Amino acid sequence: MSAAACSDTALSGVFLVNKPGGLTSHDVVAQIRKRGGFSRVGHGGTLDPMATGVLPVFIGRSTRLSELLHAWDKSYRFEVTFGVTTDTGDAEGTVLRQVEFDRVQSEEIEALIPGFLGKRQQKPPMFSAVKKNGVPLYRLARKGIEIEREARSIEIYALSVLEVMDKKASFHLKCSKGTFVRTLAQEIGDALGLGGHVSVLERDGFGRFRTEDTVCLDELLCMIEDKSFAQYLLAPEEIFRDLPEIRILDSHLTGVFRGAHLTGFQIYRTGGLFNFSETVRICDRKGKCIALGKGLVSSHELERLPKGLPVAQVEKLVGGL
C-alpha cells in the first residue's frame, strides 16, 4: 500500500486491537495516530488501563460511526480478589478496607449468581469516564470529591464461575452496555461480606467479535509503519453486516444520501428483525450497505402500515460516501 493510500481521504475502516494492560484506550488511539500519521482516529468502547482485550479503533471517515458501537453487548473474563476493597474497584486503587478470612467457598459464590442476573440498576463508580456536567467523574475522584451518581439500567445476560482459588475467583460475564465490571466485582464481594476488587480484566467479546479476531497493538504498529496493515483494516460495512437490513429501490438512493426519512414505498426488501429505535443497515437493491439508520417502526409492523409512513431515519453514511 502506497504512502498516499494512508491519507484519511483514502482510508476508512476499523482495526480490532487487542489492547494491552497499562494503556488507556486513548493511549492506543494516540499511538496509532502518531505511527500512521492519521488525523482522524477514534475508539468504539473505553477499557480501563489495567484491562486487556477487544478494542475497535476507527480510522478516517469511519470515526463518525464509532459511537454506534457503544450500545453493543460485551463479554468479559475477570478475576476478583476478595477481602480487599479499593477506591477504584481494581488492583490499581488505594486500599480502603481489608477483611481477614481463610478462603472463600465455591458453593457460597455459586449461590449468589442468580441474584445478579437479569435487568438491574447499577451506579457508575467515581473512577470512570462517565461525565457529570461535562466533567469526567475520575477527574473529581482524583481530587477527593465524591458526588451522587444516578443509577443506570443494565442487564446481566450470563455470569458463571470459572475457578475458585482460596481468596480469589474468576468469572465469565455477558452483559449489556453501561455495565461496570469493577462495580459488579465489589457487589459480589460485599454480598459475601468480604468486599473485593477486580485483579484481572479481559474483554473477550464485543458484539460478534472475539479476542481471536484481534491483532496485538505492537504488531499492528509495526505493520502501520511498513504500510502493510491492509489485512487488518475492516471495511465499516463488514463491522455492521450482522445488523438487520432495509434494501432501498435504486431510484430512492438520493434520499439516503441526504439523510431523509425512508417510507414504505421506497423499500425493496428487508432482512432480519428489528424493533423501534434499533439500528438497521440501509442498503441498495443489491445489498451494498450505504448508511446506518434507526427503525421508526418494528419489522413486524411493516406489512400492515400504510406505505407512505416513514419506517426508518438515516443517521450515518457508511464507507467512502
N, C-alpha and C positions, 0 to 999 in steps of 0.2 A: 504494500500500500504506500503510495507516494506521500510526501510531506504535505502536499496540497490537499490530499484527501483527509487530512487530520484537522482541517478547519471546521468550526462549528457549522458552517453552511453546508458542508458535505456530510457531517456525521449526525446521526440521530438514533439513539439506541440505549440499551441497558446492559451494564455489567452486573452479574450476580457474584458479589465478592464474599469470600469467607473472611469476615472481619476478625483480625487477631485481638487478643486481650491487650489492654494497656493503651488503646487508642479510642478516642471518641469517634462517633460517626462523622462528625465534622472534620476530624483529622484525616480520615480516609478520603473524604471528598477533596480536601486541600492537597493531599499527596498526588492524587490522580490529576487534579487540575494543573498542578505545577509540573509534573512529569510530562504530561501531554500537551501543555500549553493551551488547554481548553479554557474558554472564557465562561462557559456555562456548564456547571456540574452540580448535581443535587442528589440527595438520597431519598429512599422511599420509606424509611422507618427507623427511628432512633434506637440504637443499642447502647446500654451502659458501657463505660470504659472497660470494666472488667469482663464484659460479656464477649462471647465469640459467636460466629455463625452467619447466617444468611442476611446480607445487606444489599438490596438493589441500589445501584448507582446509575443515575441518568446522565446522559451526555447530550449537549446541543439542544435542538428544539424539543426533544422529548422531555426535558426537565419540567415542562408545563404539565406533564402527566403524572409526576411523582406523587402529588397529593392524593391521587385516586387510589394509591396502594395502601394508604393508612387504614382503610376500612377492611382490609383483608384479614382473615383469620391467621393465627400463628400457632406454632408449637415449639416447646422448649424442653430441654433436658436440664435439670437443675439439682443442686445439692444443698441441703440445709444442715448447718451446724447448730445443734440445739444447746441451750444453756447460756448462750452469749447473745445479748441484744445490742445492736449498734444504732447510731443515729441515722445512718444511711440505709440500713437494712441489708447491707452486704459487708464483705470482709474488709473493705477499704475505709469503713467508718470508724468513729470513736466509740469505744465500748461504754455502754450506759449501765448495763446490769449483767451480772453473772450469777448463775444458779449451779450449785454443786449437785451432781447426781452420778449414779454408776453407769447406767446405759439406758437407752430408750428401747422399748419393746415394739416389735413389728406389729403385734396384734393391736396395740394402742393406736398406732398410726393408721392402720387399715380401717379401724372402727370410725375414725374421723372423716375419712374421704367422702362418704356420701353427703356430708353436711356442707361440703364446698362445691358440689356440682350444681349446674343449672344457672339460671339468671339470678344475679345478686347485685348489691351495691358495694362499691369499693372506693375508698377515699385515696386520692393520689398522695404519695409521700412528699414531704417538703423537698427532699433532694430528688427533684425531677425537672424535666424541661417544660412541664405544664405551666402556662402563663396566667398570672393574675394581674389585671390592669396593665397588660403588655409586658410585665416583668416575669422572667422565668423564676419558678419557685426556688430553684437551687441557689440563685443569687441572694435571695433573702435568707435562706438557710445558712449560707456561709457567713452571714453577718450575725447569726444567732437569733434571727427573727423567725418566729413561727406564727402563721396566720391560719384562720379557719378555711378549710377547703370543702367544696361541695362534693359529695359522693357521686360517683358515676355508675351508670348501668353497664355491667359486663356480663359475660356468660362463660362459664367453665364447661366445655363440652366433654372433656375426659381428663381424669387425673389418676395416675397409677403409681404405685410404689415400685421402684426398680430394685432397690437394695437398702438394707438397714445395717449400719456399721457402728456399733457401740453408741457414740454420741452424734452420729450423722445419719442421714438418709438421703437417697437420690430418688428423683421423681421424673415422670414424663407428663407434660401438660399440653392440652389442646384448648385454645381459648379464643375469645373474640378480641377485637381491637380495644385498646384502652386498658388492658389488664396489666397490672404491675406485679411481676413475679416476686420482687422483693417484699411487697406488701403481703402477698399470699404466703410466703415463707414465714414472715413474722406471725401471721394469723395461725398457721399450723403450730408454730412453736408456742404461742400463747394458749392455744386450745389444749396443749399438753401440760401447761403450767410451767413451762421451762423457758419460754422465749426462744429466739433463734434468728439466724440471718443466712442469706444466700452466700455460699462459699464457692460455688461453680455455677456458671450460667451459659448455656449454649442455645441459640435459636436455630433449631434444626428444620424448621418448616415455615414458609412464608407463602400463603396461598397454595398453589400446586407445586411450588419449587422446594427442593430439599437440599441438604448440605452437599450431596453428591453432584448437584447441578452447578456448584460454585467454583470459582478459581481463587486460590490464595492471593493475598494482596501483593506479596513480594514478586510472585511470578507474573502477575498482571502488570505491575510497574515496569518490569524488565521488558515485557512484550510491547508496552506502550512506547518505551524508549526506542525499541527496534522497529516500531511501526508494523508489528506482526500480530496484532491483537484481534484481527477481524473475526476469528472463530469464536471469540468470547463476547462479541458485541451483538446482543439480540435485538432484532427489529422490534419497535414498540408494539406492532400488531401481534408479534409472537408472544409477548408478555400477557396480552389480554385475550388470547384466542379461545380460552375456555368460557368466556362470558357469553350469555345468550345474545343472539344477533337479530337485527332487523335489516333485511335487504330492501333497498330502495330502487324503484324504477329509474333507469338512467336519465330520463327526461327531467327528473326532480333533483338531481345531484347538486345543481347550483344552489338550491335552498340549503343543503347540508353545509356547503362552504360558507354560507352567510350566517350560519348558526341559528337557523329558523326552527320553529316547531314543525314536526312531521305529522301529517294526518294519515288516516287510514287509506285514503285514495292513493297515497304515494308508495305504499308498501307492496313489494313484490312477493316476499315470503318472510316468515320468521323461523328461528331455530332456537330451541331451548325455552325454558320457562323463566319468567321474571315477574316481580311484584312492583307495585307502585313505588317510585323513587329509587329503584335499584339500577345499577349501572348496566348499560347494554352496549354492544358493538353495533355501529351503524355502517353497513357495508353497501357496495354497489351490487348490481344484479348478479355478478359472478362470484361474489363473496369476498372481495378485497375490502379490508377494513379502512374506512375513510375517516371515521370520527368515533368518539365515545359520547354517550348521552345518558339521560335518565328517563326511565319509563314514567309516563304520566298516567298510565293505567296498568293493570296487570295483564299478562298474556292471556289469561282465561277470559278476559272481557272483550278481547279484540273482535271476536266473531259477531257479538250481539250489539256492538256500539255503532252508531251512525258513522259512515266513512269520512265525514267531514270534520270529525272531532280530532284534536291533537292527541297523539299517542306517545310521543317522545320529544324531548328537548335536546338539541345538540349542545354539548358542553365544551368538548376539546377536540380539535382536529388531530389526527394521528399521522405519523410518518413524515414525509417530506412536504406536506401541504402547509 
